[in-house]
């Protein structure tokens, strides 16, 4: 039976719940065509392993604030 990589969670009979990233071989044959067309599943090769996509944390952008020196009073300069 062909194996498919599930791109988003699915529920199908009988009481089957599949998380995104799992590879399954028991998707009802009548559903394979429309699930592939919608991009919900894709064929998995024989050597494929379960894929779990972890969110990528972006580095925070730190903007440097220019240092502005306060003008000295003229009286202090003399």
C-alpha positions as CSV (number, residue, x, y, z in Angstrom):
1,X,0.0,0.0,0.0
2,X,1.4,3.5,-0.8
3,X,2.7,5.7,2.0
4,X,1.8,9.3,2.4
5,X,3.4,12.2,4.4
6,X,0.6,14.0,6.2
7,X,1.2,17.8,5.9
8,X,-1.6,18.8,8.3
9,X,-3.5,16.9,10.9
10,X,-6.2,14.5,9.7
11,X,-9.0,12.4,11.2
12,X,-10.5,9.5,9.3
13,X,-12.5,6.3,10.0
14,X,-12.3,4.3,12.0
15,X,-11.4,6.7,14.8
16,X,-7.9,7.5,13.3
17,X,-6.2,10.8,14.3
18,X,-2.9,11.6,12.5
19,X,-0.7,14.5,13.3
20,X,1.2,16.6,10.7
21,X,4.5,15.0,9.9
22,X,3.5,11.4,10.3
23,X,3.8,8.9,7.4
24,X,0.7,6.6,7.0
25,X,-0.4,3.9,4.7
26,X,-4.0,3.5,5.7
27,X,-5.7,6.6,4.1
28,X,-9.0,5.5,2.5
29,X,-8.3,5.2,-1.2
30,X,-11.4,7.2,-2.1
31,X,-9.8,10.2,-0.3
32,X,-6.3,10.1,-1.6
33,X,-6.9,12.1,-4.8
34,X,-8.6,15.1,-3.2
35,X,-6.2,15.1,-0.2
36,X,-3.3,15.3,-2.6
37,X,-5.0,18.0,-4.7
38,X,-5.4,20.1,-1.5
39,X,-1.8,19.6,-0.5
40,X,-2.8,17.9,2.7
41,X,-0.8,14.7,1.9
42,X,2.0,13.9,-0.4
43,X,3.6,10.6,-1.5
44,X,6.4,9.5,0.8
45,X,9.3,7.5,-0.5
46,X,10.2,4.1,1.0
47,X,13.1,5.5,3.0
48,X,11.2,8.5,4.4
49,X,11.0,9.0,8.1
50,X,8.6,10.9,10.2
51,X,9.1,14.6,9.7
52,X,8.4,17.0,12.5
53,X,8.8,20.7,11.6
54,X,9.8,22.8,14.5
55,X,9.3,26.5,14.5
56,X,12.4,28.5,13.8
57,X,13.0,31.1,16.4
58,X,14.2,34.4,14.8
59,X,16.9,36.4,16.4
60,X,15.5,39.6,17.9
61,X,16.4,42.8,16.0
62,X,18.2,45.1,18.3
63,X,18.6,48.6,17.1
64,X,21.4,50.7,18.5
65,X,20.3,54.0,19.8
66,X,22.8,56.8,19.1
67,X,24.2,58.4,22.2
68,X,23.5,62.1,22.3
69,X,25.5,64.1,24.7
70,X,23.8,67.0,26.4
71,X,25.2,70.4,25.6
72,X,27.2,71.9,28.4
73,X,26.2,75.2,29.8
74,X,28.4,78.1,28.6
75,X,29.0,79.0,32.2
76,X,30.7,75.7,32.9
77,X,33.0,76.2,29.9
78,X,34.5,79.4,31.3
